[in-house]
Structures are given as C-alpha cells and as structure tokens.
Amino acid sequence: MGEQKGDERQVKHTTQEVRLKNGARGLLVDVPGATVMSFQFQFRAGNRYVKHKDIYETAHIMEHMAFGANAEYKSEHAYEAEFTKNGAYHNAYTSDLSMVYVADCADFEWQRILHLQQVAICQPRFNNAELEAEKGNVRSELTGYLNNHSRVLWPKIQQLLGEDILTYWQRIQTINNVSLKDIKEHYARTHTAQNMRFVIAGKLHGRRKEIIRNLEEWQLEPGVRFPVPQDKLSSGKPTIIRRKEASNITFGLSLMVPRELNDNELEAMNCLDHILTGTMHSRIYGAARAKGLAYGIFSDTSAGFYDSSWDFGGQVNHDTAGRLFDIIVREVQSVVSGGIKDGELEAAKSYALGRYQMGAQTVSQISGFYTNRYFADGVVKNYEKVPDAIKAVTCEQMVETAKLFLDANTWVLAAVTSEEKDEVVQLSDKLAKVFPSSVE
C-alpha cells in the first residue's frame, strides 16, 4: 500500500491503493470533512469483450439492466426508489473497454448505498421482461445518436484507422441477436473480483477497514483481469458519411502514434492544444473566428494502452473549409519548425495551473482525477506533482511530441457532409503537407 497527499491549495486528500484478498484492487481517497461519498467500480467488460461480433450490444444492454431486478428488489423501479430516497445519485456507462458503475451520496448514508451497489453488481436477477425493455431503450438511444453528426463521425474514424469496433448503425443491427443467455454469460465472464477496480472517495478516517472488509465479502468469482486488445493501426483514406440534411461539414482529423504517451508528454500536448485551439485568441480557433471561418474548433490529445491520439474536429461551412484547413496546416507546420513563442507557452501553463487549481473543489472531481488512468492501466497519478509537471513543459518538448505524431504518419480525415467526397479529398490533400513522409 502506498500513500500520497494532495496539494494543500485544494481540498486536502490522501490516496491509498489497496489490494483485496479476493484479487480486486482500488484506491481509497480520504477527503477529511467531506459531506459526500463517491463510488466508482470498473470492470473490463465493455464492447470489445463480448463473445461474438453479432451480439456486439450485449455489454451495453447488460449495463442498462444493471439496476434492474436483483436479490433484494423485484424491479428497477423498486431499486431506484430505495437508492434515491435521500438524494443519492447512481449511473453506469459502457465504453469499448469498460463497464463502470458510479454513485454519489450524502456521507450519512454511505453504508446503505455501498450495500445497494453490492446487491446490483453481485446479485443481479436478469429477466426477459427487462431484457426486451432495455433492447428498446438501447435502440432508441443509438438511433438518437445517428442524428448527432459528431457522434456518428468518431466511431467511423476509429474504424478507418483499424480499430476493431462497430459504428452506431452497425451496433443497432446486433440488438435483436442478444439473448438472456448472452447477458448472463457476459456477466459471469466479466464481473469477477480479479477484473474489478474501484475508486472510493470521501471522509474515510476510521472507515477504511470496514470498507475493505465489505468489499472482500462481495460474492464474485475469482476470474482474471482481461488484457486490453491491441489493433494494428494504419492510415485511412479520406472518407465521408453522407447526410442529406447536413448543411455544413462536421469533420474529424485523428493522428496516431503507436505507443502510450507518458505524463510529461501529455502535459506538453495539453499546453500545445491550448495554444492551438483553447481560446478565442488561439492560433487555429482564434484565427478562424477572427476571419469568420468557423464557429467552433477543438483539438485534444489522449493516451491509450498501446497508442495515443491527437485529434482535431469541428464544423465548418463549405465555402470556408479550404481557408480553415490552410490555417491548420500553417500552424502545425509552425509548431514543428519551432514557431511557438515563450510567451504563448507561459500563458498556456498559467491556464493549466488555474484549471488544476479549480479541478479539486468536489469529492467527485478528486475521484475523477484518478479514475481514468487507474482504470485504464493501473497507474496512480501523483496529484501533488501535477503543478511541477506543468511548469516543466518546454517548447522543445511540445515540438518533439508533436513530431512523434507527424513522423508516425498514421492518420485519417473524415467528415459528415451532404456534398461529394471530392471536397474532403481536397482537404485531406492539404493536410498531407504536414507529414514529412508525405512530402516528396
């Protein structure tokens, strides 16, 4: 077990990693004086772990059934009424890799809420009536996403780069194939002690032993921690998703590098993204707004288990798209040629330090600082070292990390549009100029 203390300028907290006798692992985050308890339980049980592609929606449907009938409550309505009677909140979500159960409650009822989570996670009673109802709800949810151009776009980009996932339209086609047997099989295989990670945050003084004892008594089979699947990524051809009703271009540009960025590299890219698209005076977004070319543009960098992505996206009108992409190309080329000024970097650092300072005002925010990384690869981020990491970012580090993405030359541009593919091909041709291996 290791402990680290949070920065005294925020809400003080102490983090301890625990490994339970049953094989589960988690973080206990003590926030003295907190009036709220926050719970998150994660299993590698997302869409990538379903048994067959033709029942791809099994994980998602099972997550929808998570708070249904169980050993103590006959229906979702009965369970929900009991859970929320004192204002507690709960939810669950499914991603490509994870299924996560979330709850927040008043401090005085933490034991009751933890028990209710144990009942839902360990003792579900899946039944056909709730399965059919949730199939309908999942179909409605995914169909609704088809009307959101950005949501439609990014799974397609993942596919084009080589990730073994389905688009929303493809997922909808698998809903009818899912049986109650599939739900029970997925649950039994994935919801095991070894495959569980958790983060519990709140006033934990004097409660840690009770929490650990409680979790060690959860009725879960030993199981295994599933490995993260690895895809072979490659560049995709410029692609459109045609929507007749699309009045502009919703675009996404994703660049991949075949390794996980370290924390220092991520801090450097966070600063660079801020310089490029973070404010109304940023190099890409600010310049586009000043010229009336686009209302909203973003960029973001994230680290996966085997690879990392640098993404750009937004919406742009057809008649201004070319000029916007000229700005993107110009500014990315400026970055890698050392064009970032010291003043820009210092402003980006100042912004990052401010966001860090504001990011620990609630128990849920503190919990959220740890969950993404811990659930992904078991790394316990050191909260108090974040300011030093931000301050240590250099222009050279930003350049070198950005060059990693360009040198890898694994990228794709895709868009939702009502126009012909030629338009996006031309925009992609502009972008090709920033990749060294694309220049003859």
C-alpha positions in Angstrom: 0.0 0.0 0.0 1.3 3.5 -0.9 0.0 6.9 0.1 0.3 10.3 -1.4 -1.0 13.6 -0.2 -2.9 16.2 -2.2 -1.7 19.8 -2.7 -2.8 22.0 0.3 -4.1 24.7 -2.0 -7.0 22.4 -3.0 -9.3 20.3 -0.8 -6.9 18.2 1.0 -6.9 14.5 0.3 -4.8 11.3 0.9 -4.8 8.5 -1.6 -4.1 4.8 -0.7 -4.0 1.9 -3.1 -5.4 -1.4 -1.7 -5.2 -4.9 -3.0 -8.0 -7.1 -1.6 -7.7 -10.8 -0.7 -10.2 -11.6 -3.5 -8.0 -10.1 -6.1 -9.8 -6.8 -6.6 -7.7 -3.6 -6.5 -8.7 0.0 -5.9 -8.0 3.5 -4.5 -9.3 4.8 -1.2 -9.2 8.6 -1.3 -9.7 10.2 2.1 -11.1 13.8 1.9 -11.3 15.0 5.5 -14.5 16.8 6.3 -16.3 15.8 3.1 -20.0 15.6 3.3 -20.3 13.4 0.2 -19.1 9.9 -0.7 -18.3 9.0 -4.3 -18.0 5.4 -5.5 -16.8 4.1 -8.9 -16.5 0.4 -9.8 -14.9 -0.7 -13.1 -14.7 -4.0 -14.9 -13.0 -4.6 -18.3 -16.4 -5.7 -19.6 -17.1 -3.2 -22.5 -18.0 -3.8 -26.1 -14.6 -5.3 -27.0 -15.1 -8.2 -24.6 -18.4 -9.5 -25.9 -18.2 -13.1 -27.1 -19.1 -12.5 -30.7 -19.5 -9.5 -33.0 -23.0 -10.5 -34.0 -24.1 -9.8 -30.3 -22.0 -6.7 -30.0 -24.6 -4.8 -28.0 -24.6 -7.4 -25.2 -22.4 -5.3 -22.9 -24.4 -2.1 -23.4 -27.7 -3.9 -22.9 -26.4 -5.6 -19.7 -25.3 -2.2 -18.4 -28.8 -0.9 -19.0 -30.1 -3.8 -16.9 -27.6 -3.2 -14.2 -30.1 -1.6 -11.8 -33.0 -3.9 -12.6 -34.2 -6.9 -10.7 -31.7 -8.3 -8.1 -31.6 -10.5 -5.0 -33.4 -7.9 -2.9 -35.6 -5.9 -5.3 -38.0 -7.3 -7.9 -37.7 -4.4 -10.4 -35.7 -1.4 -11.4 -38.5 0.9 -10.1 -38.3 -0.6 -6.6 -34.5 -0.5 -6.6 -34.4 3.1 -7.9 -36.9 4.3 -5.3 -34.8 2.9 -2.5 -31.5 4.1 -3.8 -32.5 7.7 -4.4 -34.8 8.3 -1.4 -32.2 10.5 0.3 -31.0 12.2 -2.8 -28.3 9.7 -3.8 -27.3 9.5 -7.5 -26.2 6.5 -9.4 -25.5 5.6 -13.0 -23.5 3.2 -15.2 -21.8 3.5 -18.6 -20.2 1.2 -21.2 -17.2 2.0 -23.4 -15.1 0.0 -25.8 -13.2 -1.5 -22.8 -15.0 -0.6 -19.6 -18.3 -1.0 -17.8 -18.4 1.4 -14.8 -20.9 1.8 -12.0 -21.0 5.3 -10.4 -22.7 6.6 -7.3 -22.6 9.7 -5.1 -24.4 10.0 -1.8 -24.6 12.1 1.4 -22.0 11.0 3.9 -24.6 9.8 6.4 -25.8 7.0 4.2 -22.7 5.7 2.6 -23.0 2.2 4.2 -26.5 1.8 2.8 -25.5 3.0 -0.7 -22.5 0.7 -0.7 -24.7 -2.2 0.1 -27.1 -1.3 -2.6 -24.3 -1.2 -5.1 -23.1 -4.6 -3.9 -26.6 -6.1 -4.5 -26.8 -4.6 -8.0 -23.2 -5.7 -9.0 -23.0 -9.0 -7.3 -26.6 -10.3 -7.3 -28.5 -9.3 -10.4 -31.5 -11.3 -11.5 -31.7 -10.8 -15.2 -35.1 -11.5 -16.7 -36.6 -11.5 -20.2 -39.1 -8.7 -19.5 -36.3 -6.2 -18.6 -34.2 -7.5 -21.4 -36.8 -6.7 -24.0 -37.5 -3.3 -22.4 -33.8 -2.4 -22.4 -33.3 -3.6 -26.0 -35.9 -1.0 -26.9 -34.2 1.7 -24.8 -30.8 0.9 -26.3 -32.2 1.0 -29.8 -33.8 4.4 -29.1 -30.5 5.7 -27.6 -28.3 4.6 -30.5 -30.9 5.8 -33.1 -30.8 9.2 -31.4 -27.1 9.3 -31.8 -27.5 8.9 -35.6 -28.9 12.4 -35.6 -25.7 13.7 -33.9 -23.1 14.2 -36.7 -20.2 14.3 -34.3 -21.2 11.1 -32.6 -21.6 9.3 -35.9 -18.2 10.5 -37.1 -15.7 9.4 -34.5 -16.5 5.7 -34.4 -16.1 5.7 -38.2 -12.7 7.4 -37.7 -11.7 4.6 -35.2 -12.7 2.0 -37.8 -10.8 3.7 -40.6 -7.6 3.7 -38.5 -8.0 -0.1 -37.9 -9.8 -0.3 -34.5 -12.0 -3.4 -34.3 -15.2 -1.7 -33.3 -18.7 -1.2 -34.9 -20.4 2.1 -35.8 -23.7 3.0 -34.2 -25.6 1.9 -37.3 -23.9 -1.5 -37.2 -24.5 -1.8 -33.5 -28.2 -1.3 -33.9 -28.3 -4.3 -36.3 -27.0 -6.6 -33.5 -29.6 -5.7 -30.8 -32.1 -8.3 -31.8 -29.5 -11.1 -31.7 -28.8 -10.6 -28.0 -30.5 -13.3 -25.8 -30.8 -13.6 -22.0 -28.3 -16.3 -22.1 -25.8 -13.9 -23.7 -26.4 -11.4 -21.0 -25.8 -13.9 -18.2 -22.7 -15.3 -20.0 -21.2 -11.8 -20.4 -21.9 -11.0 -16.7 -20.4 -14.3 -15.4 -17.3 -14.0 -17.5 -16.5 -10.3 -16.8 -17.8 -9.5 -13.4 -15.2 -11.1 -11.3 -13.0 -10.0 -8.4 -9.7 -10.0 -10.4 -11.4 -7.9 -13.1 -12.7 -5.3 -10.7 -11.1 -1.9 -10.0 -12.6 0.8 -7.8 -12.1 4.3 -6.5 -13.9 5.3 -3.3 -13.6 8.9 -2.2 -14.9 10.8 0.8 -14.4 11.0 4.6 -12.7 7.7 5.1 -11.0 8.2 8.5 -11.9 5.3 10.7 -13.8 3.6 7.9 -11.1 2.0 5.7 -11.1 -1.3 7.5 -14.9 -1.6 7.3 -14.8 -0.7 3.5 -12.1 -3.2 2.8 -13.9 -5.9 4.8 -17.1 -5.2 3.0 -15.6 -5.4 -0.5 -13.7 -8.6 0.3 -17.1 -10.2 1.1 -18.6 -9.3 -2.3 -19.9 -12.5 -3.9 -17.8 -12.5 -7.1 -15.9 -15.4 -8.7 -12.1 -15.0 -8.7 -11.8 -14.7 -12.5 -8.9 -12.8 -14.3 -8.1 -9.3 -15.3 -8.7 -9.3 -19.0 -5.9 -8.0 -21.3 -6.5 -4.9 -23.4 -6.9 -6.0 -27.1 -4.4 -4.5 -29.5 -5.3 -3.4 -33.0 -2.9 -2.9 -35.9 -3.4 0.7 -36.9 -2.8 2.3 -40.3 -3.8 5.4 -42.2 -7.3 5.5 -43.7 -8.4 7.1 -46.9 -10.4 10.4 -46.7 -14.0 9.4 -46.1 -17.4 10.9 -45.9 -20.6 9.9 -44.2 -23.3 11.4 -46.4 -26.3 13.0 -44.7 -28.7 14.9 -47.0 -29.7 17.1 -44.1 -26.1 18.2 -43.3 -25.9 21.9 -44.0 -22.1 22.2 -43.4 -19.1 19.9 -42.8 -18.6 18.1 -39.5 -15.0 16.9 -39.7 -12.6 14.9 -37.6 -8.9 14.5 -38.1 -7.1 11.9 -36.0 -3.3 11.3 -35.8 -2.0 8.2 -34.1 1.4 7.3 -32.6 2.0 3.6 -31.7 2.7 4.0 -28.0 1.3 5.4 -24.8 2.5 8.9 -24.2 4.0 9.5 -20.7 2.6 12.1 -18.4 5.2 14.7 -19.3 4.4 14.3 -23.0 0.7 14.6 -22.3 1.2 17.8 -20.3 3.2 19.2 -23.2 0.4 18.3 -25.7 -2.2 19.8 -23.4 -0.3 23.1 -23.5 0.0 22.8 -27.2 -3.7 22.1 -27.7 -4.5 25.2 -25.6 -2.2 27.3 -27.8 -3.8 26.0 -31.0 -7.5 25.8 -30.1 -8.1 26.6 -26.4 -9.2 30.2 -26.5 -10.6 33.0 -28.7 -7.0 34.2 -29.3 -5.5 30.7 -30.1 -3.6 30.1 -33.2 -6.2 27.9 -35.1 -9.5 28.5 -33.4 -8.8 32.2 -32.6 -7.6 32.8 -36.2 -10.6 31.1 -37.7 -13.0 33.1 -35.5 -11.2 36.4 -36.3 -11.7 35.7 -40.1 -15.3 34.4 -39.7 -14.3 30.9 -41.0 -15.7 28.6 -38.2 -17.7 28.9 -35.0 -16.0 26.1 -33.1 -12.8 24.1 -33.5 -11.2 21.8 -30.9 -8.0 19.7 -30.5 -7.3 17.1 -27.9 -4.6 14.5 -27.1 -5.2 11.3 -25.3 -3.1 8.2 -24.4 -4.4 4.7 -24.9 -3.0 1.4 -23.7 -0.9 0.8 -26.9 -1.2 4.0 -28.8 -2.1 7.7 -28.4 -4.1 10.1 -30.5 -4.0 13.7 -31.4 -7.5 14.8 -32.6 -8.9 17.9 -34.3 -12.5 18.5 -35.0 -15.3 20.9 -35.5 -17.8 22.2 -38.0 -17.2 24.5 -41.0 -19.2 25.8 -43.9 -18.3 24.5 -47.4 -17.2 27.9 -48.7 -14.7 28.5 -45.8 -13.4 25.0 -45.3 -10.4 25.4 -47.5 -9.2 28.5 -45.7 -9.7 26.9 -42.3 -7.6 23.9 -43.3 -4.9 26.3 -44.6 -4.7 27.7 -41.1 -4.5 24.2 -39.6 -1.6 23.3 -41.9 0.2 26.6 -41.4 0.0 26.4 -37.6 1.0 22.8 -37.3 4.0 23.4 -39.6 4.9 26.5 -37.5 4.8 24.3 -34.3 7.2 21.7 -35.6 9.5 24.3 -37.0 9.9 25.9 -33.6 7.5 28.8 -34.0 5.9 28.7 -30.6 6.9 31.8 -28.6 7.9 31.6 -24.9 5.0 34.0 -24.0 2.5 31.6 -25.6 3.8 28.7 -23.6 3.8 30.6 -20.3 0.2 31.7 -20.9 -0.8 28.1 -21.6 1.0 26.9 -18.4 -0.8 29.6 -16.4 -4.1 28.4 -17.8 -3.3 24.8 -17.0 -2.3 25.6 -13.4 -5.6 27.5 -13.0 -7.6 24.6 -14.3 -5.7 22.3 -12.0 -6.4 24.6 -9.0 -10.1 24.5 -9.9 -10.2 20.8 -10.5 -10.4 19.6 -6.9 -13.4 21.5 -5.5 -15.6 18.5 -5.0 -15.2 14.9 -4.0 -16.3 13.7 -7.4 -13.7 15.9 -9.1 -11.0 14.5 -6.9 -12.2 11.0 -7.7 -12.3 11.7 -11.4 -8.6 12.8 -11.3 -7.6 9.3 -10.6 -10.2 7.1 -12.3 -9.3 7.4 -16.0 -5.7 6.4 -15.7 -6.2 3.9 -12.8 -9.0 2.1 -14.6 -7.0 2.1 -17.9 -3.6 0.8 -16.8 -3.4 0.7 -13.0 -1.3 3.9 -12.7 -1.9 6.0 -9.7 -1.3 9.6 -10.8 0.5 11.8 -8.3 -1.8 14.7 -7.7 0.7 17.0 -5.9 3.3 16.6 -8.8 1.0 18.0 -11.5 1.9 21.6 -11.0 5.6 20.8 -11.3 4.9 18.8 -14.5 3.0 21.7 -16.0 5.8 24.2 -15.0 8.4 21.9 -16.5 6.9 21.9 -20.0 9.2 23.4 -22.6 8.8 24.5 -26.2 11.2 21.8 -27.2 9.1 19.1 -25.5 6.0 20.3 -27.3 7.8 20.2 -30.7 9.3 16.7 -30.1 5.9 15.3 -29.0 4.0 16.8 -31.9 6.7 15.5 -34.3 6.0 11.9 -33.0 2.6 12.1 -34.5 3.7 13.5 -37.8 6.6 11.1 -38.1 4.3 8.1 -37.4 2.2 9.2 -40.5 -0.8 7.3 -39.3 -3.9 9.5 -39.8 -7.2 10.0 -41.4 -9.7 12.8 -42.2 -13.4 12.0 -42.2 -16.5 14.2 -42.4 -20.3 14.2 -42.3 -21.5 16.2 -45.3 -24.2 16.4 -47.9 -21.6 17.0 -50.7 -19.4 14.8 -52.8 -16.3 13.0 -51.5 -14.0 15.2 -53.7 -14.3 18.1 -51.2 -12.9 16.1 -48.3 -10.2 14.5 -50.5 -9.0 18.0 -51.4 -9.0 19.0 -47.7 -7.0 15.8 -46.9 -4.5 16.7 -49.6 -3.9 20.0 -47.9 -3.3 18.2 -44.6 -0.8 15.7 -46.2 1.7 18.6 -46.4 2.4 18.5 -42.6 3.7 14.9 -42.7 7.4 14.6 -43.6 7.0 11.2 -45.2 4.2 12.6 -47.5 6.5 15.3 -48.9 8.4 14.2 -52.0 
